[in-house]
Amino acid sequence: MAGTVRVELCAGKALAAALPALARLRIRVFRDWPYLYDGSEAYETEYLQTYLNANGAVVAVAWDGATPVGASTCLPLTEADAAVRAPFAARGCDLAAFFYFGESVLLPAYRGQGIGVRFFALREAAAAAWPGVRFTAFCAVQRPPDHPSRPADAADLTGFWTHRGYTKRPDLTCQMRWRDVGAAQESDKTLVFWLHSLNGDPLP
Ligand SMILES: CC(C)(COP(=O)(O)OP(=O)(O)OC[C@H]1O[C@@H](n2cnc3c(N)ncnc32)[C@H](O)[C@@H]1OP(=O)(O)O)[C@@H](O)C(=O)NCCC(=O)NCCS
């Protein structure tokens, strides 16, 4: 029951301890549309290394008793992967003014009860506490409207993100690679950024 779920912030050693749960949740949740990620431990180990190495990384973990049922990550953009930093650098942005929100993954049974809102609030508090940070950013995968795996009842998070004060920025995109469910090889994906101003400053 989501009513009993508590959300805790993890940094440092607690973050390292939370990474296996984050990997399991990513593999489970991102297998679904629109990510269609055929996750592997090898990919996860490499991907999650960023959080281990980063100064300022924080993971919010949602616990149902002793079971992790959701997780959400963030770190200073300056500590994020080169692919994530690239569009901001190309645009001439001050990377030190941004916190990057890596992912939110919550098991379906726990959705629609405010845990995702809490993930945003906790990450924005972590971002606001980091010296010099004025903006938060995350990116979401773009899939063609006629993609054969798009479910008829596909969830659309546009409203959820807009209600959190985020603006879609099609001028800011990055490329990532992973293997889709049913595919033989990894393929490039385009992800579009959404930005939010923590203090009301205009978005760059
Ligand atoms: C994105 C995701 C984490 C959202 O989590 P969620 O817990 O379902 O989201 P919430 O319940 O907090 O918010 C959904 C709506 O319910 C509302 N809500 C319901 N109960 C609530 C409560 N008790 N407190 C606050 N808000 C509540 C929220 O306000 C929101 O509505 P709004 O956008 O109109 O304001 C979840 O859908 C998910 O894991 N999706 C799959 C992975 C994914 O796509 N991740 C995003 C890209 S990384």
The ligand as a Tripos MOL2 file, in Angstrom:
@<TRIPOS>MOLECULE
LIG
   48    50     1     0     0
SMALL
NO_CHARGES

@<TRIPOS>ATOM
      1 C1          6.9160    9.3440  -13.3530 C.3       1 LIG1
      2 C2          6.4070    8.6000  -12.1370 C.3       1 LIG1
      3 C3          7.5320    8.3850  -11.1490 C.3       1 LIG1
      4 C4          5.3160    9.5060  -11.4980 C.3       1 LIG1
      5 O1          5.0290    8.9810  -10.2240 O.3       1 LIG1
      6 P1          3.5920    9.0050   -9.5120 P.3       1 LIG1
      7 O2          3.8440    8.6570   -8.1140 O.co2     1 LIG1
      8 O3          2.6090    8.2120  -10.2550 O.co2     1 LIG1
      9 O4          3.1810   10.5460   -9.5900 O.3       1 LIG1
     10 P2          2.2660   11.2890   -8.5040 P.3       1 LIG1
     11 O5          1.2680   10.3390   -7.9410 O.co2     1 LIG1
     12 O6          3.1360   11.9900   -7.5330 O.co2     1 LIG1
     13 O7          1.5810   12.3820   -9.4020 O.3       1 LIG1
     14 C5          0.6070   12.0180  -10.3820 C.3       1 LIG1
     15 C6         -0.6210   12.8900  -10.1570 C.3       1 LIG1
     16 O8         -1.3230   12.4490   -8.9970 O.3       1 LIG1
     17 C7         -1.5210   13.5530   -8.1230 C.3       1 LIG1
     18 N1         -1.5840   13.0290   -6.7330 N.ar      1 LIG1
     19 C8         -2.3140   11.9680   -6.3760 C.ar      1 LIG1
     20 N2         -2.2210   11.7590   -5.0630 N.ar      1 LIG1
     21 C9         -1.4000   12.6820   -4.5610 C.ar      1 LIG1
     22 C10        -0.9250   12.9640   -3.2490 C.ar      1 LIG1
     23 N3         -1.2790   12.2360   -2.1940 N.pl3     1 LIG1
     24 N4         -0.0340   13.9750   -3.0880 N.ar      1 LIG1
     25 C11         0.3320   14.7140   -4.1330 C.ar      1 LIG1
     26 N5         -0.0970   14.4840   -5.4070 N.ar      1 LIG1
     27 C12        -0.9740   13.4870   -5.6090 C.ar      1 LIG1
     28 C13        -0.3740   14.4790   -8.4320 C.3       1 LIG1
     29 O9         -0.6730   15.8040   -8.0520 O.3       1 LIG1
     30 C14        -0.2880   14.3250   -9.9420 C.3       1 LIG1
     31 O10        -1.2550   15.0760  -10.5920 O.3       1 LIG1
     32 P3         -0.9290   16.4830  -11.2720 P.3       1 LIG1
     33 O11         0.1620   16.2810  -12.2710 O.co2     1 LIG1
     34 O12        -2.2210   16.8750  -11.8930 O.co2     1 LIG1
     35 O13        -0.4700   17.4090  -10.1970 O.co2     1 LIG1
     36 C15         5.7680    7.2550  -12.5170 C.3       1 LIG1
     37 O14         4.6850    7.4830  -13.3770 O.3       1 LIG1
     38 C16         6.7300    6.3020  -13.2130 C.2       1 LIG1
     39 O15         7.5510    5.6400  -12.5890 O.2       1 LIG1
     40 N6          6.6070    6.1940  -14.5740 N.am      1 LIG1
     41 C17         7.4390    5.2800  -15.3750 C.3       1 LIG1
     42 C18         8.8830    5.7500  -15.5220 C.3       1 LIG1
     43 C19         8.9760    7.1180  -16.1700 C.2       1 LIG1
     44 O16         8.4230    7.3860  -17.2200 O.2       1 LIG1
     45 N7          9.7280    8.0170  -15.5120 N.am      1 LIG1
     46 C20         9.8860    9.3770  -15.9570 C.3       1 LIG1
     47 C21        11.0680    9.5470  -16.8390 C.3       1 LIG1
     48 S1         12.5840    9.1190  -16.0580 S.3       1 LIG1
@<TRIPOS>BOND
     1     1     2 1
     2     2     3 1
     3     2     4 1
     4     2    36 1
     5     4     5 1
     6     5     6 1
     7     6     7 2
     8     6     8 1
     9     6     9 1
    10     9    10 1
    11    10    11 2
    12    10    12 1
    13    10    13 1
    14    13    14 1
    15    14    15 1
    16    15    16 1
    17    15    30 1
    18    16    17 1
    19    17    18 1
    20    17    28 1
    21    18    19 ar
    22    18    27 ar
    23    19    20 ar
    24    20    21 ar
    25    21    22 ar
    26    21    27 ar
    27    22    23 1
    28    22    24 ar
    29    24    25 ar
    30    25    26 ar
    31    26    27 ar
    32    28    29 1
    33    28    30 1
    34    30    31 1
    35    31    32 1
    36    32    33 2
    37    32    34 1
    38    32    35 1
    39    36    37 1
    40    36    38 1
    41    38    39 2
    42    38    40 1
    43    40    41 1
    44    41    42 1
    45    42    43 1
    46    43    44 2
    47    43    45 1
    48    45    46 1
    49    46    47 1
    50    47    48 1
@<TRIPOS>SUBSTRUCTURE
     1 LIG1         1 GROUP 0 **** ****
